[in-house]
């Protein structure tokens, strides 16, 4: 019933949570960084605890970070998975875990009424500090993961993504799929997860993000309580730099499908990249703006070679991928690739028009406030700011930074950062001239 009440309250809450999010920052006695935004209007709070424990920390045990994260709430302290689920449900709270290449996190959404809040926080604290890593739970999650990895082999899109990251990153920690591989996951023992948890789920490696209707004093107490039983530990060494590409490449993976998946790109932008806003706005015009982007217009509208074509930068601690993607009929793959590359080359050489830039800025800034108009969305932005140690006024200055982008800055950034002679191309589908049985 309380979950339903929360949903109704959120539907009624249509105004922006915070016109300019005032982020306060401090450290706990154990050295964990805390980021806090006070919002009022709803008696609830969203909390995220993030660790530098994403799949880039797998070493050669690909998938270890992911499996460790997924097992956290299957048992903790005196409770099994059913007990934990019932404790959260009884107070209308939502709890989750997840990872990316850079980070792992746990998230909690709960009402701030003290009895409800205290029970939810006690449960989350036990999950963080006293996960059971029970053998039976481990066996079940491992088998589920292996079944998912086996299923990926039947997806041309998944195969394309895996090959693309391998091509871009080689032996770098970003290269392998976050879920791991059948070979690596098959070799895991429950002790591997326990060791990974002990190494990375420590106070020195944690940040706490709190967004909601709590006072600063309450936020300080909450952060300290969540982490109080974690060992101090150490923050891991920085992820190594991404090796520079030396030449372009083109890889085709044969797959019996009616369509070919096409991925083209290279390592692109990182979170503190001084070119970030020029690349971001420029990419909105190139392929990130949906139906009004250049790639969509050239590939779909003018030639009908695909249902859609898009591009994106995915910044990480180190340069994440710049990706252009499309799906096309097998017999049109060569032509679609030619149009894709020609469109990109023309854009790098000529940049956008002033009219295209003005339209892109209006589109980006006009919808920006809606991207964090709930606590849940805002907590994700603040976690990104905190984890990557970005300026606390990042959200306040976002629109100003967008407005400062010029045609010249876009052309300069793309010429320096997106070099056609280094592009990596991966296609997965049935080669032209071949037919399925």
C-alpha positions in Angstrom: 0.0 0.0 0.0 2.8 2.5 0.9 4.5 1.8 -2.5 1.2 2.8 -4.2 1.0 5.9 -2.1 4.5 6.9 -3.1 3.6 6.4 -6.8 0.5 8.7 -6.4 2.5 11.3 -4.6 5.1 11.3 -7.5 2.4 11.7 -10.1 1.1 14.7 -8.3 4.5 16.2 -8.0 4.9 17.8 -11.4 7.1 20.8 -10.7 10.9 20.8 -10.9 12.5 19.5 -7.7 15.2 22.1 -7.7 15.7 24.9 -10.2 19.3 25.0 -9.3 20.5 22.0 -7.3 22.5 23.3 -4.3 24.9 20.4 -3.7 26.6 20.4 -0.3 29.7 18.2 0.2 31.7 16.9 3.2 33.6 13.8 4.3 32.7 11.2 7.0 35.1 10.5 9.8 36.2 7.4 7.7 37.0 9.6 4.7 34.0 8.8 2.5 32.7 11.7 0.4 29.1 12.8 0.9 27.0 14.8 -1.5 23.7 16.2 -0.3 20.8 18.1 -1.8 17.8 19.2 0.3 14.5 19.0 -1.5 11.1 19.7 0.0 7.6 18.9 -1.0 7.7 15.1 -0.6 8.4 13.3 2.7 10.9 11.0 1.0 14.6 10.6 0.2 16.7 8.9 -2.4 20.1 7.6 -1.3 22.9 6.1 -3.5 26.2 4.7 -2.2 28.7 4.3 -5.1 32.1 2.6 -5.1 34.9 2.5 -7.6 34.1 -1.1 -8.2 32.8 -1.4 -11.7 33.7 -3.9 -14.3 37.0 -2.1 -15.0 38.1 -3.6 -11.7 37.5 -7.2 -12.8 41.1 -7.7 -13.7 41.0 -10.9 -15.7 38.0 -12.3 -13.9 35.5 -10.7 -16.3 32.1 -10.4 -14.8 33.2 -10.5 -11.1 32.1 -6.9 -10.3 28.6 -7.6 -11.8 28.1 -10.9 -10.0 29.3 -9.5 -6.7 26.8 -6.6 -7.0 23.9 -8.8 -7.9 24.5 -11.0 -4.8 24.6 -8.2 -2.2 20.8 -8.2 -1.4 20.3 -12.0 -1.6 21.2 -12.3 2.1 22.7 -10.0 4.7 23.1 -10.1 8.5 20.4 -12.4 9.9 18.1 -12.1 6.8 17.8 -14.1 3.6 16.6 -12.6 0.3 12.9 -13.0 1.2 13.4 -11.4 4.6 15.1 -8.4 3.0 12.4 -8.0 0.3 9.7 -8.1 3.0 11.5 -5.6 5.2 11.7 -3.1 2.3 8.1 -3.8 1.2 6.7 -3.4 4.7 7.8 0.3 4.7 7.2 1.1 1.1 11.0 1.3 0.3 12.7 0.4 -3.0 16.3 -1.0 -3.0 18.5 -1.8 -5.9 22.1 -2.6 -7.0 24.0 -2.1 -10.2 27.3 -1.5 -11.9 28.8 0.3 -14.9 32.3 0.0 -16.2 33.5 2.6 -13.7 31.3 2.1 -10.6 29.1 -0.1 -8.5 26.3 1.2 -6.5 23.4 0.5 -4.1 20.3 2.7 -4.1 17.5 3.2 -1.6 14.3 5.2 -1.9 12.3 5.5 1.2 9.8 7.7 3.1 11.3 9.9 5.8 8.7 9.1 8.5 11.1 8.0 11.2 9.9 4.4 11.9 9.8 3.7 8.2 13.0 5.4 7.4 14.9 3.7 10.3 13.8 0.2 9.2 14.8 0.8 5.6 18.1 2.3 6.6 19.0 -0.5 9.0 18.3 -3.0 6.2 20.4 -1.2 3.6 23.2 -0.8 6.2 23.3 -4.5 6.8 23.4 -5.2 3.0 26.4 -2.9 2.6 28.3 -4.2 5.7 27.2 -7.8 6.2 26.3 -9.5 2.9 26.1 -13.3 3.3 27.4 -14.5 -0.1 25.6 -17.8 0.6 26.8 -20.7 -1.6 23.2 -21.6 -2.7 22.5 -17.9 -3.7 25.8 -17.8 -5.5 25.1 -21.0 -7.5 21.7 -19.7 -8.5 23.0 -16.2 -9.6 26.0 -17.8 -11.4 23.7 -20.1 -13.4 21.4 -17.3 -14.2 24.3 -15.2 -15.4 25.6 -18.1 -17.6 22.2 -18.6 -19.1 22.1 -14.9 -20.0 25.5 -15.0 -21.5 24.5 -18.0 -23.6 21.5 -16.1 -24.8 23.7 -13.2 -25.9 25.3 -15.5 -28.5 22.0 -15.5 -30.3 21.8 -11.7 -30.5 23.6 -9.9 -33.3 23.3 -6.6 -31.5 25.0 -8.0 -28.4 27.7 -9.7 -30.4 28.4 -6.4 -32.2 28.7 -4.5 -29.0 31.1 -7.0 -27.5 33.3 -7.0 -30.6 33.2 -3.2 -30.8 34.5 -2.7 -27.3 37.2 -5.3 -27.8 38.3 -3.6 -30.9 38.4 -0.1 -29.3 40.0 -1.1 -26.1 42.2 -4.2 -26.6 43.7 -5.2 -23.3 42.3 -2.1 -21.4 39.9 -2.8 -18.5 37.1 -1.2 -20.5 37.3 -3.8 -23.3 35.4 -6.8 -21.8 31.7 -7.0 -21.4 30.6 -6.0 -17.8 28.6 -9.3 -17.5 31.8 -11.3 -18.2 32.1 -14.3 -20.6 31.0 -17.9 -20.2 34.6 -19.0 -19.7 35.4 -16.5 -17.0 32.1 -16.7 -15.1 32.2 -20.5 -15.2 35.4 -20.4 -13.2 34.1 -18.2 -10.3 33.9 -19.5 -6.8 31.9 -17.7 -4.0 35.3 -16.8 -2.4 36.1 -14.7 -5.5 33.1 -12.6 -4.8 33.9 -12.3 -1.1 37.5 -11.2 -1.9 36.3 -8.6 -4.5 33.8 -7.2 -1.9 36.4 -7.0 0.8 38.8 -5.1 -1.5 36.5 -2.6 -3.0 33.5 -2.1 -0.7 35.4 -0.1 1.8 34.8 3.4 3.2 37.8 5.0 1.5 36.4 3.9 -1.8 32.8 5.1 -1.2 30.7 8.1 -1.9 27.3 8.7 -0.5 24.6 10.8 -2.3 21.5 11.9 -0.4 18.7 13.8 -2.1 15.4 14.5 -0.4 13.6 15.8 2.6 16.2 15.4 5.3 18.0 18.1 7.2 21.8 18.4 6.9 22.1 16.9 10.4 20.0 14.0 9.4 21.9 13.5 6.2 25.2 13.5 8.2 23.8 10.9 10.6 22.5 8.8 7.7 25.8 8.7 5.8 27.8 7.8 8.9 25.3 5.0 9.8 25.3 3.5 6.4 29.1 3.2 6.3 29.9 2.7 10.0 30.6 -1.0 9.8 32.7 -0.9 6.6 36.4 -1.1 7.0 38.4 2.0 6.1 40.3 0.2 3.4 42.0 2.0 0.5 41.0 3.6 -2.7 42.3 1.7 -5.7 44.9 3.0 -8.1 43.5 5.0 -11.1 42.3 3.0 -14.1 45.1 3.1 -16.8 45.0 5.4 -19.7 43.4 4.1 -22.9 46.0 3.2 -25.5 46.0 5.3 -28.6 44.7 3.7 -31.8 47.2 3.4 -34.5 45.0 2.7 -37.5 41.5 2.0 -38.6 40.0 -1.5 -38.9 36.9 -3.2 -40.2 35.6 -6.5 -38.8 32.7 -8.5 -40.0 31.0 -11.3 -38.0 28.9 -13.6 -40.0 25.4 -14.1 -38.5 22.3 -15.6 -40.1 20.1 -12.5 -39.7 18.1 -10.4 -42.2 19.7 -7.2 -41.0 23.3 -6.2 -40.4 24.2 -4.3 -37.2 26.8 -1.6 -37.9 28.9 0.1 -35.2 31.6 2.7 -36.1 33.7 4.7 -33.7 36.7 5.2 -31.4 37.5 6.1 -27.8 35.9 9.6 -27.4 35.3 11.7 -24.4 35.9 11.5 -20.6 34.0 13.1 -17.8 36.4 16.0 -17.2 37.1 16.6 -20.9 37.6 20.3 -21.7 36.1 19.5 -25.1 33.0 17.8 -23.6 30.4 20.5 -24.3 31.6 21.1 -27.9 31.5 17.4 -28.5 28.1 17.0 -26.8 26.4 19.8 -28.6 28.1 18.9 -31.9 27.0 15.3 -31.5 23.4 16.3 -30.9 23.5 17.8 -34.4 25.3 14.9 -36.0 23.4 12.0 -34.6 22.2 12.5 -31.0 19.2 14.6 -31.8 17.0 11.8 -33.1 14.8 12.6 -36.1 16.4 15.9 -36.8 20.0 14.8 -36.8 22.2 14.7 -39.9 22.8 11.0 -39.8 19.1 10.2 -39.6 18.4 12.6 -42.4 21.1 11.2 -44.7 20.7 7.5 -44.0 17.0 7.2 -43.4 15.1 10.1 -44.8 17.0 10.6 -48.0 18.0 7.0 -48.9 15.8 4.7 -46.7 18.8 2.6 -45.8 17.8 2.0 -42.2 15.0 2.7 -39.7 17.4 5.0 -37.9 21.0 6.0 -37.4 22.4 7.7 -34.3 25.7 8.7 -32.6 26.7 9.2 -29.1 29.6 10.0 -26.7 29.7 7.9 -23.5 32.2 9.6 -21.2 33.8 7.6 -18.5 36.8 8.2 -16.1 38.9 7.6 -19.2 37.7 8.1 -22.7 34.5 6.2 -23.3 33.4 5.3 -26.8 32.1 7.5 -29.5 29.7 5.3 -31.4 27.7 5.6 -34.6 25.2 2.8 -35.0 22.6 1.6 -37.4 20.9 -1.5 -38.7 20.4 -2.1 -42.4 19.4 -4.8 -44.8 22.3 -7.1 -45.5 22.5 -6.2 -49.2 22.6 -2.5 -48.3 25.4 -2.6 -45.7 28.1 -1.3 -48.1 26.0 1.6 -49.2 24.9 2.4 -45.7 28.5 2.5 -44.5 29.5 4.7 -47.4 26.8 7.2 -46.5 27.7 7.0 -42.8 31.3 7.7 -43.4 30.7 10.5 -45.9 28.2 12.2 -43.6 30.8 12.1 -40.7 33.6 13.3 -42.9 31.6 16.2 -44.2 30.6 17.1 -40.7 34.2 17.0 -39.4 35.3 19.2 -42.3 32.5 21.7 -42.4 30.8 21.6 -38.9 27.2 22.6 -38.4 25.5 25.7 -39.7 24.6 28.5 -37.3 20.9 27.6 -37.7 21.6 24.0 -36.7 23.6 25.1 -33.7 20.9 27.4 -32.5 18.2 24.7 -32.9 20.4 22.2 -31.0 21.0 24.6 -28.1 17.3 25.4 -27.8 16.5 21.7 -27.8 19.2 20.8 -25.2 18.6 23.7 -22.8 14.8 23.7 -23.2 14.5 20.2 -21.8 17.4 20.2 -19.4 15.4 20.9 -16.2 13.1 18.0 -16.9 16.1 15.6 -16.7 16.3 16.0 -12.9 12.7 16.9 -12.0 12.4 14.1 -9.4 14.7 13.1 -6.6 15.4 9.8 -8.3 16.8 11.5 -11.4 18.6 14.1 -9.5 20.4 11.6 -7.3 21.9 10.0 -10.4 23.2 13.3 -11.7 24.7 14.2 -8.2 26.3 10.7 -8.0 27.9 11.3 -11.4 29.2 14.7 -10.2 30.5 13.2 -7.0 32.0 10.0 -8.3 34.0 11.8 -11.0 34.8 14.8 -8.7 33.3 17.3 -11.1 32.5 20.9 -10.1 29.6 21.1 -7.6 28.0 23.8 -9.8 27.9 21.5 -12.9 24.1 21.5 -13.1 23.9 25.3 -12.4 26.3 26.0 -15.2 25.2 23.3 -17.7 23.1 25.6 -19.8 25.6 28.4 -19.7 28.3 26.0 -21.0 26.0 24.8 -23.7 25.3 28.4 -24.8 29.1 29.1 -25.0 29.6 26.4 -27.7 30.2 27.8 -31.2 30.4 26.4 -34.7 34.2 27.0 -34.5 34.6 25.1 -31.2 32.6 22.1 -32.6 34.7 22.0 -35.8 37.9 22.2 -33.7 36.9 19.5 -31.2 35.7 17.1 -33.9 38.8 17.5 -36.0 41.1 16.8 -33.1 39.0 14.0 -31.5 37.2 12.1 -34.2 39.8 11.1 -36.8 38.4 9.2 -39.8 41.7 7.4 -40.3 41.4 5.8 -36.8 37.7 4.7 -37.0 36.9 1.1 -36.0 34.1 -0.6 -37.8 32.2 -3.7 -36.7 29.4 -5.3 -38.7 27.4 -8.4 -37.6 25.0 -10.0 -40.1 24.9 -12.1 -43.3 27.3 -11.1 -45.9 25.8 -10.0 -49.2 25.4 -12.9 -51.6 24.9 -15.5 -48.9 21.6 -16.9 -48.0 20.3 -18.7 -44.9 19.2 -22.3 -44.9 
